[in-house]
Amino acid sequence: MIKPLLITLLALSAAVANAQSSNTIDSYYPLLRNTFIEANAYKTVAFVEKRWRLPGNKGFNESIYEVEKTLQQAGYKKEATGEADGPLTYRIETREMQRPAWEPVNAMVTIEGEQKPLLTFTNNRNMLAIYSASTPPGGITAEVIFVDRADLKNIDSKKIKGKIVFAEANVGMFYSSAVKNGAIGAIGYSMPAYTQPEKNVNSIQFGGIRYQDSLSQKFGILLSYAAKERLKAALQKGPVKVHVDVEAKIYPSRELTIIANARGSVKPDERFVFSAHVQEPGANDNATGVGTLAEMARVTATLITQKKFSPKRTITFLWGDEIVSTGRYITADTLRAKGIKWGLSLDMVGEDVNKTGGSFLIEKMPDPSAIWTRGKDKHTEWGGRALQESDLFPHYFNDLTLNRCMQQGRDNGWVVKSNPFEGGSDHTPFLQAKIPGLLMWHFTDVFYHTDADRLNMVSAQEMKNVGISALATAYTLTAADEPTTLMLIGELQKNATDRLNDEYALSAQAIKEGLPADAEKHKIDVWAKWYTDALSKMTDINVDGSTGPINNRIAKAKQAVMDLNLEIDADLK
């Protein structure tokens, strides 16, 4: 077995390092807790979640302008010549869109002969597929033809011409083929198992159909489980006609992105970037990201104005179109991109976990848990492909951010978890640009992307926990001095020790069960290298640059990790 003394010494060394300069980071928490007003974040969510938001449409733009009001009231000034105009500035970037904006207005589907509508937009705001066109005034009535999923690729045009195609499949998969073969519209049902559709029978996940042009565009209807079962039951009795009345707007528009900066006093071109996407119609996804980030920007302005905090590097707050706006911010200005040191995405951050079933998570940058997912590491039901060793992104940002969240949770019982990298939100553009990027989110959420994702599923306290932790992370990294850096090195050394001990126990058990020892040793070796590489990158934390004490502490921490790695390898037989 591993010598207990070595483990104890490693933990003790990290504890001593943690004790040094802990006051710097610790002091952020009471400051942030007293300044972050969760009611402000909740109020913004209440405004945004009422609007069906897609780039360029009315709801999206109104949400951007609501954030602008918050920034103005907090003291951010609109840029005249650039970010250097003042310590607190913002700008709204405007771009022409290649595709028109889409906005749902109203819809109703009724089975002929029945009084109660099958679906109404009032009750199911996701029933219209994105880019559905309006029907003629008064709607249309047509026969519904059910097509088996297996036959969707070979739809008989004679059978469906002038009719509405219905299939138990994502409407976007067969809409174009159906319309091409003469259908006047399409109705689909597709709900993933994690949404528990047989329990949440009225939920509909939003989806879309391909936009062709203003003349040939038809409608797509998405069904809830209850509506699907009702329509199928009617079809079993014989031919069925439905009346479909759709009102939607499709119009040319411009895409908006709003960017605010709390300018660094020492190295303003180095920055920590927060992003929250505005589009999508839900409350948790992602009105909570918008609202939480707006309050974080207000808190930062307040503390700077009151001279209670001064960032030495710039803190940037960005709201826009998911992945697109963040990716453009990174790639549009190569000089600016060189100064982006960390990126953190806020997506679905305000869930009431008792109602949605989702846990708060930090989605980690690719580490070995994305290759060998075992023990406490688990993928979400979103899922993720197994990565290769060449995909790994060793960096201290994973553990540093998790530690800041856990520090918040230690005082109030907030549950903090993590998941291996999966992708799919605003953290991915950072990683694609080789910039450390993380995601704060919740999953699995039974109401994810459904029209049941409304304000009553949001927790103001959850948003406060996220906002405080996110700002504590940014403040730590944008104002770090030598003592803070030394403390963080010790903290990461302890994280590495804990991880290697956990992986040792898992590998020892795997070998007992017959797995080859060499393969298990390799997993430990990869984890050890990941952490020693992550420790090497901590030279960039101190605003004033690396120092002799910092370099020495990193070297000692790396050696301790390597020593433990060797001892584990020797013990695994």
C-alpha positions in Angstrom: 0.0 0.0 0.0 1.1 3.7 -0.4 3.0 5.0 2.6 0.5 6.9 4.7 3.3 9.3 5.7 3.8 10.6 2.2 0.1 11.3 1.7 0.0 13.1 5.0 3.0 15.3 4.2 1.5 16.2 0.8 -1.8 17.2 2.3 0.0 19.1 5.1 2.1 21.0 2.6 -0.9 22.0 0.7 -2.7 23.0 3.9 0.1 25.3 4.9 0.1 26.9 1.5 -3.7 27.4 1.7 -3.3 29.2 5.0 -1.0 31.8 3.4 -2.9 34.6 1.8 -6.3 32.8 2.3 -7.6 36.1 3.5 -7.4 37.7 0.0 -9.8 35.2 -1.6 -11.8 34.7 1.6 -12.5 38.4 1.7 -14.3 38.4 -1.6 -17.2 36.2 -0.4 -18.7 38.5 2.3 -18.3 41.4 0.0 -20.1 39.6 -2.9 -22.8 38.1 -0.7 -23.6 41.6 0.7 -23.7 43.2 -2.8 -25.2 40.6 -5.0 -29.0 41.1 -4.9 -30.7 38.0 -6.1 -34.0 39.8 -6.6 -32.3 41.9 -9.3 -31.2 38.8 -11.2 -34.7 37.2 -10.8 -36.4 40.4 -12.1 -34.3 40.3 -15.3 -35.2 36.6 -15.7 -38.8 37.5 -15.4 -38.5 40.1 -18.2 -36.4 37.9 -20.5 -38.3 34.6 -20.1 -41.6 36.1 -21.4 -40.0 36.6 -24.8 -39.4 34.0 -27.5 -35.8 34.9 -28.3 -33.9 34.2 -31.5 -31.2 36.5 -33.0 -32.7 39.5 -34.6 -36.3 39.1 -33.4 -38.2 41.4 -31.1 -37.8 39.4 -28.0 -34.1 39.0 -28.4 -33.5 42.7 -29.0 -35.7 43.7 -26.1 -33.7 41.4 -23.9 -30.4 43.1 -25.0 -31.8 46.5 -24.3 -33.0 45.4 -20.9 -29.4 44.4 -20.1 -28.3 47.8 -21.4 -30.6 49.5 -18.9 -29.0 47.6 -16.1 -25.5 48.5 -17.3 -26.4 52.2 -17.6 -27.9 52.3 -14.1 -24.8 50.6 -12.7 -22.6 53.3 -14.1 -21.3 51.8 -17.4 -20.9 54.4 -20.1 -21.4 53.7 -23.8 -18.2 53.7 -25.7 -17.4 56.7 -27.8 -14.0 55.7 -29.1 -13.3 52.4 -27.5 -12.9 50.4 -24.2 -10.3 52.9 -23.0 -13.0 55.6 -22.6 -13.3 54.8 -18.9 -13.2 52.2 -16.2 -16.7 51.0 -16.9 -17.9 50.9 -20.5 -20.2 49.0 -22.8 -21.1 48.8 -26.5 -23.8 47.2 -28.6 -22.4 45.5 -31.8 -24.8 45.3 -34.7 -24.5 42.9 -37.7 -26.6 42.1 -40.7 -28.0 38.6 -40.6 -27.8 36.2 -43.5 -31.1 34.6 -42.6 -34.2 36.5 -41.6 -35.4 36.7 -38.0 -38.3 34.5 -36.9 -41.0 35.4 -34.3 -44.0 33.2 -33.3 -47.2 35.1 -32.6 -50.0 32.6 -32.2 -51.1 29.1 -33.3 -53.9 26.6 -32.8 -54.4 23.0 -34.0 -57.9 21.4 -33.8 -59.0 18.0 -34.8 -62.1 18.4 -37.0 -65.2 17.4 -35.1 -63.7 18.1 -31.7 -64.3 21.2 -29.6 -61.1 21.2 -27.5 -58.0 22.2 -29.5 -55.3 19.7 -29.8 -52.7 22.4 -29.1 -52.8 26.2 -28.5 -49.8 28.5 -28.5 -51.1 30.0 -25.2 -50.5 26.7 -23.4 -47.7 25.3 -25.6 -45.4 28.1 -26.7 -43.0 25.6 -28.3 -45.6 24.1 -30.6 -44.5 26.0 -33.6 -41.3 24.9 -35.3 -38.8 27.7 -35.7 -39.2 29.2 -39.2 -42.8 28.1 -39.6 -44.7 30.3 -41.9 -48.2 31.7 -41.3 -51.2 30.0 -42.7 -53.7 32.1 -44.8 -56.0 34.2 -42.5 -58.5 31.9 -40.8 -56.2 28.9 -41.1 -56.4 25.8 -43.3 -58.1 22.4 -42.9 -56.5 19.3 -44.4 -56.2 15.5 -43.9 -53.4 14.2 -41.7 -51.4 11.3 -43.1 -49.3 9.2 -40.7 -46.0 8.1 -42.1 -44.0 5.5 -40.3 -40.5 6.6 -39.3 -38.9 3.9 -41.5 -40.8 5.2 -44.5 -39.9 8.9 -44.2 -37.0 8.7 -46.7 -39.3 7.4 -49.3 -42.5 9.4 -49.0 -45.1 8.8 -51.6 -46.0 12.2 -53.2 -49.3 10.9 -54.4 -50.3 9.9 -50.9 -49.4 13.2 -49.2 -50.0 15.9 -51.8 -52.2 18.6 -50.3 -52.2 16.9 -46.9 -50.3 17.2 -43.6 -47.6 14.6 -42.8 -47.5 13.3 -39.3 -44.6 11.2 -38.0 -43.1 10.2 -34.6 -39.9 11.9 -35.5 -38.2 15.3 -35.2 -40.2 17.4 -37.6 -37.0 19.0 -38.9 -36.0 15.6 -40.2 -38.8 15.2 -42.7 -40.4 18.6 -43.2 -38.3 19.4 -46.3 -39.0 16.1 -47.9 -42.7 16.3 -47.1 -43.1 19.8 -48.5 -41.1 18.9 -51.6 -43.5 16.0 -52.2 -46.6 18.3 -52.0 -47.5 18.3 -48.3 -48.8 21.6 -47.0 -47.2 21.2 -43.6 -45.7 18.7 -41.2 -46.4 17.5 -37.6 -43.8 15.7 -35.6 -43.3 14.2 -32.2 -39.9 13.7 -30.6 -39.1 13.9 -26.9 -36.0 12.4 -25.3 -36.4 10.0 -22.4 -34.8 12.3 -19.8 -37.7 14.8 -20.2 -40.0 12.0 -18.9 -42.7 12.7 -21.5 -45.2 10.1 -20.1 -45.1 12.0 -16.9 -44.8 15.6 -18.2 -47.4 14.9 -20.9 -47.9 18.5 -22.0 -44.2 19.4 -22.5 -42.9 20.2 -26.0 -39.2 20.7 -26.8 -38.6 23.5 -29.3 -37.2 22.6 -32.7 -37.0 24.0 -36.1 -37.5 23.5 -39.9 -35.4 24.5 -42.7 -36.0 28.0 -44.1 -36.3 28.0 -47.8 -37.8 31.3 -48.9 -40.7 33.6 -48.1 -42.9 32.2 -50.8 -42.5 28.4 -50.4 -42.2 28.2 -46.6 -44.9 26.1 -44.9 -45.5 25.3 -41.2 -44.2 22.6 -38.8 -46.0 21.6 -35.6 -44.4 19.9 -32.7 -46.5 17.7 -30.4 -46.5 17.0 -26.7 -46.9 13.4 -25.6 -50.5 14.0 -24.8 -51.3 15.6 -28.1 -49.4 12.8 -30.0 -51.4 10.1 -28.2 -54.7 12.0 -28.9 -53.9 12.4 -32.6 -52.9 8.7 -32.9 -56.1 7.6 -31.2 -58.2 9.7 -33.6 -56.3 8.2 -36.6 -57.0 4.7 -35.4 -60.7 5.4 -35.9 -60.4 6.5 -39.5 -59.3 9.4 -41.6 -58.6 12.6 -39.7 -58.7 16.3 -40.7 -57.2 19.0 -38.6 -57.6 22.8 -38.7 -54.3 24.6 -38.4 -54.1 28.3 -37.8 -50.6 29.8 -37.6 -49.4 33.4 -37.2 -45.6 34.0 -37.4 -43.4 36.7 -38.5 -40.3 36.3 -40.8 -38.4 39.5 -41.5 -35.0 40.9 -42.2 -33.2 42.1 -39.2 -29.8 42.7 -37.5 -28.1 40.6 -34.8 -27.2 42.4 -31.6 -24.4 41.6 -29.1 -23.8 43.7 -26.0 -20.4 43.8 -24.4 -19.4 45.5 -21.1 -15.9 46.0 -19.6 -14.6 46.6 -16.2 -11.2 47.8 -17.3 -8.1 46.5 -15.7 -5.8 49.1 -14.0 -2.5 47.4 -14.7 -2.9 45.0 -17.6 -6.1 46.1 -19.4 -5.4 44.0 -22.5 -5.4 40.8 -20.4 -8.9 39.8 -19.6 -11.4 37.3 -18.0 -14.4 36.9 -20.3 -17.9 35.9 -19.1 -20.6 35.0 -21.7 -24.3 34.3 -21.5 -26.4 33.6 -24.6 -29.7 35.3 -25.0 -31.5 33.2 -27.6 -33.9 30.3 -26.8 -37.3 30.7 -25.3 -36.8 29.2 -21.8 -36.4 30.7 -18.3 -33.5 28.6 -17.1 -32.2 28.3 -20.6 -31.0 30.9 -20.7 -32.8 33.8 -19.1 -31.1 32.8 -15.9 -27.7 33.2 -17.5 -28.7 36.6 -18.8 -30.1 37.7 -15.5 -27.2 36.4 -13.4 -24.6 37.9 -15.6 -26.4 41.3 -15.6 -26.4 41.3 -11.8 -22.7 40.3 -11.8 -21.9 43.3 -14.0 -23.8 45.5 -11.6 -22.1 44.1 -8.6 -18.7 44.6 -10.2 -19.5 48.3 -11.1 -20.7 48.9 -7.5 -17.6 47.5 -5.9 -15.3 49.4 -8.2 -17.1 52.6 -7.7 -17.0 52.1 -3.9 -13.3 51.3 -4.2 -13.8 48.0 -2.6 -12.4 46.1 -5.5 -10.1 47.0 -8.3 -9.4 44.6 -11.2 -5.8 44.8 -12.5 -6.9 42.9 -15.6 -10.1 43.6 -17.5 -13.3 41.7 -16.8 -15.6 41.4 -19.8 -19.3 40.6 -19.8 -20.9 39.4 -23.1 -24.5 38.7 -24.0 -25.4 37.4 -27.5 -26.1 34.5 -29.8 -24.9 31.2 -28.3 -21.4 30.2 -29.6 -21.7 32.6 -32.5 -21.2 35.8 -30.5 -18.5 34.3 -28.2 -16.7 32.8 -31.1 -16.8 36.0 -33.1 -15.5 38.0 -30.0 -12.5 35.7 -29.9 -11.7 35.5 -33.6 -12.7 38.9 -34.9 -9.7 40.7 -33.3 -6.5 38.6 -33.1 -4.8 41.2 -31.0 -7.6 41.2 -28.4 -7.7 37.4 -28.5 -4.1 37.2 -27.4 -5.1 38.8 -24.1 -8.1 36.6 -23.3 -6.8 34.4 -20.5 -9.9 32.7 -19.3 -13.5 32.3 -20.4 -16.5 31.2 -18.4 -20.0 30.5 -19.8 -23.2 30.9 -17.8 -25.9 28.7 -19.3 -28.9 27.3 -17.3 -27.5 28.6 -14.0 -30.6 29.3 -12.0 -32.5 26.0 -11.7 -34.6 25.1 -8.7 -33.0 21.7 -8.4 -35.9 20.3 -6.3 -38.2 21.0 -9.3 -36.1 20.3 -12.4 -34.0 17.3 -11.2 -30.9 19.0 -12.4 -27.7 19.4 -10.4 -25.4 22.4 -10.5 -22.3 21.5 -12.6 -19.0 22.8 -13.7 -18.3 21.2 -17.1 -14.6 20.7 -17.0 -12.1 21.3 -19.8 -10.9 18.0 -21.3 -9.1 16.1 -18.5 -8.5 12.3 -18.2 -12.1 11.8 -16.8 -13.3 12.5 -20.3 -11.3 9.4 -21.4 -11.8 7.1 -18.5 -15.1 8.2 -16.8 -15.3 6.3 -13.6 -15.7 6.7 -9.8 -17.4 10.0 -8.9 -17.0 11.3 -12.5 -20.2 10.9 -14.6 -21.4 12.2 -17.9 -24.8 13.9 -17.9 -27.7 12.5 -20.0 -26.6 15.1 -22.6 -23.8 12.7 -23.1 -20.2 13.0 -24.4 -17.9 11.1 -26.6 -14.8 9.5 -25.2 -11.8 11.7 -25.9 -8.3 10.8 -26.8 -5.2 11.7 -24.9 -4.3 14.2 -27.6 -7.6 16.0 -26.8 -6.5 16.8 -23.2 -6.3 20.4 -22.0 -4.2 20.4 -18.8 -4.9 23.6 -16.9 -5.5 24.9 -13.3 -8.7 26.6 -14.3 -10.8 23.4 -13.7 -9.9 23.0 -10.1 -9.6 26.7 -9.3 -13.2 27.4 -10.4 -14.5 24.3 -8.7 -12.8 25.3 -5.5 -14.3 28.8 -5.6 -17.8 27.2 -6.0 -17.2 24.7 -3.2 -16.0 27.6 -1.0 -19.4 29.2 -1.5 -21.1 25.9 -0.9 -19.3 25.2 2.4 -21.1 28.1 4.1 -24.6 27.4 2.9 -24.9 23.8 1.8 -25.0 24.5 -1.9 -24.3 21.3 -3.8 -21.5 21.6 -6.4 -20.6 18.9 -8.9 -18.7 18.6 -12.1 -18.9 16.6 -15.3 -16.4 15.6 -17.9 -16.2 17.7 -21.1 -19.3 17.3 -23.4 -19.4 20.6 -25.3 -22.3 22.5 -26.9 -22.3 25.9 -25.2 -20.3 29.1 -25.1 -17.2 27.5 -23.5 -16.4 25.6 -26.7 -15.2 28.7 -28.7 -12.7 29.4 -26.0 -11.3 25.8 -26.1 -11.3 25.8 -29.9 -9.0 28.9 -29.7 -6.8 27.2 -27.1 -8.1 29.5 -24.3 -9.1 27.9 -21.0 -12.9 27.8 -21.0 -15.5 26.4 -18.6 -19.2 26.0 -18.4 -21.5 26.7 -15.4 -24.8 24.9 -15.9 -27.4 22.4 -14.5 -28.3 19.0 -15.9 -30.2 16.6 -16.2 -33.2 18.8 -16.3 -36.5 17.1 -17.2 -37.8 20.4 -18.6 -34.8 21.1 -20.8 -35.7 23.0 -23.9 -39.4 22.5 -23.2 -42.2 25.0 -22.8 -42.4 23.9 -19.1 -39.1 25.8 -18.5 -40.7 28.8 -17.0 -40.1 31.3 -14.2 -41.5 28.9 -11.5 -38.6 26.6 -12.2 -36.0 29.3 -11.3 -34.3 29.7 -7.9 -33.0 33.2 -7.1 -30.7 31.7 -4.5 -29.2 29.4 -7.0 -28.4 32.3 -9.3 -26.8 34.1 -6.3 -24.6 31.1 -5.5 -23.5 30.9 -9.2 -22.9 34.6 -9.4 -20.8 34.9 -6.3 -18.7 31.9 -7.2 -18.1 33.1 -10.8 -17.1 36.6 -9.6 -14.9 35.2 -6.8 -13.1 33.2 -9.6 -12.7 36.3 -11.8 -11.7 38.6 -9.0 -9.1 36.1 -7.9 -7.5 35.8 -11.3 -7.8 39.5 -12.4 -6.2 40.8 -9.2 -3.8 38.0 -8.2 -0.6 38.9 -6.4 2.3 36.7 -5.4 0.8 35.4 -2.0 -2.5 34.6 -3.7 -0.7 32.7 -6.5 1.3 30.7 -3.9 -1.9 29.8 -2.1 -3.5 28.6 -5.4 -0.5 26.5 -6.2 -0.8 24.7 -2.8 -4.6 24.3 -3.4 -4.0 22.7 -6.8 -1.3 20.4 -5.3 -3.9 19.1 -2.8 -6.4 18.6 -5.6 -3.8 16.6 -7.5 -3.0 14.5 -4.4 -6.7 13.8 -3.8 -7.3 12.8 -7.4 -4.3 10.5 -7.6 -5.4 8.8 -4.3 -8.9 8.4 -5.7 -7.6 7.0 -9.0 -5.3 4.7 -7.1 -8.2 3.1 -5.2 -10.1 2.6 -8.5 -7.2 1.1 -10.3 -6.3 -1.2 -7.4 -9.9 -2.5 -7.4 -9.8 -2.9 -11.2 -6.6 -5.0 -11.0 -8.2 -7.2 -8.4 -11.0 -7.7 -10.9 -8.6 -8.9 -13.5 -7.8 -5.8 -15.6 -4.1 -5.5 -16.6 -1.9 -3.6 -14.2 0.0 -1.7 -17.0 -3.3 -0.2 -18.3 -4.2 1.0 -14.8 -0.8 2.4 -14.2 -1.1 4.3 -17.5 -4.3 6.0 -16.2 -2.5 7.2 -13.1 0.5 8.4 -15.2 -1.8 10.4 -17.5 -3.5 12.0 -14.5 -0.2 12.9 -12.9 1.1 14.4 -16.1 -2.1 16.4 -16.5 -1.7 17.9 -13.0 2.0 18.6 -13.4 1.3 20.3 -16.7 -1.5 22.3 -15.0 0.8 23.4 -12.3 3.4 24.6 -14.9 0.8 27.0 -16.3 0.3 28.7 -13.0 3.1 31.1 -13.8 0.6 33.4 -15.6 -1.6 34.0 -12.5 0.3 36.7 -10.7 -0.5 40.1 -12.4 3.1 41.2 -11.9 4.5 38.0 -13.5 6.2 34.9 -12.2 8.7 35.3 -9.4 11.3 33.1 -7.8 9.0 32.0 -4.9 6.3 31.1 -7.4 8.6 29.1 -9.6 10.0 27.3 -6.6 6.6 26.5 -5.2 5.5 25.1 -8.6 8.6 23.0 -8.9 8.1 21.5 -5.4 4.4 20.9 -6.1 5.2 19.1 -9.3 7.9 17.0 -7.7 5.5 16.0 -4.9 2.9 14.9 -7.6 5.5 12.9 -9.5 6.8 11.3 -6.3 3.3 10.2 -5.4 2.8 8.9 -9.0 5.9 6.8 -8.8 4.9 5.3 -5.5 1.4 4.5 -6.8 2.9 2.8 -9.9 5.2 0.7 -7.7 2.3 -0.3 -5.5 0.0 -1.4 -8.3 0.7 -5.0 -9.1 
